[in-house]
Amino acid sequence: MKNLTILINGEEKTFSIPFVNGLVWRKFIELRAKTENLSDLKPEELDEFAELVVFAFGDKFSLEEFYAGVPYDQVMSTIDGLFVPTEGDAEGNGKK
């Protein structure tokens, strides 16, 4: 299970998905391959990674809500965290 909590209109909202699906993973790999320097992203590149988070969570929040609702120093770790396996991820994929 992947959870994301962001601040929207002054209220913490938590969004959940059972797992990161293959389409999202493929788009992530494509973005990484075409990004010149992952430690020095251009604004457009950061937008593409952030849009992938929005897409992964079913467009339940906007790109602007994502940026406004996540502390600046946690934007990249939030994006990266989507693709780091956690204990509950195997269950969400029908595996135990």
N, C-alpha and C positions, 0 to 999 in steps of 0.2 A: 504494500500500500504506500502510495506517495501522497504526502500532505504538503500543502503550501498555505501559510497564513500571511495575509497582507492586510494593511490598514486601508479601508475604503470608507470615505466620509466619516473619519474619526472612529470607526468601529473595526475591530479585528474580525476578519472573515477567513475561515479555513475552507480550502477546497481540497478534494481528495480524488484520486484515481486509483484503480486497483493495481495498475502496473503501467510502465512506459511501453507503449505498443511499438511494433516493428517499424511502422511508418515514421514515427517520431524519431526513433533511433537512426534510421537511414538518413533523415534530413539533418540530424545532428552530425553524422559522419561527413555528409556533403559539406556542411558549413565549416567544419574543422579543416577539411581538405583545402578549401578555397581561401581560408583566412591566412593572411601572410604571417602575422605575429600574434599569437594568442595572448601574450602578456602585454601587448600594446594595441588594443583594438581601436579601430576607427569607429566613430559614432554609428555609421551605417551597419557595420559588422555587429556591434553590440545590439542594435535594434533587431537584427536577424536572429540572434541567439535568444533575445528576450521574447520575440514573437513566437519562437518555437515553444517556449514555456506556456504562453497564452494558448497556443494551438493544442499542446499536450493536455491541458486542463479543459478542453472543449469550448474555448472562447467564452468562458464564464466570467471573465473580466477582460478589460481592454489593456493594450500596451501601456497607455498612460496610467491606468490604475496600478499596473504592475510597478512601473517606475516610481510612482508617487507613494506606493504602499510598502516598499522595501527600502530599508536604510541604504544609503549610497555605498557604504563599505561592505554590504552583504549582497549586492546585485550579482556579482560573478559567482560567489559561493552558492547562491540560491539557484542560479542556472546550472552550475556544475553538479549540485546536489541532486538534481533531477536524474542524473545519469550514473550516480553512485549506488550500487546495490545496497539494500538494507535488509535486515532480518526478515521483515514481513513481505518482501518482494516475491519470494518464491511461492508463498500462499496465494497471492493475487494472480499468479499465472497458472493456477490450477495444479501446482506442484507442492508436495509436502516433504 
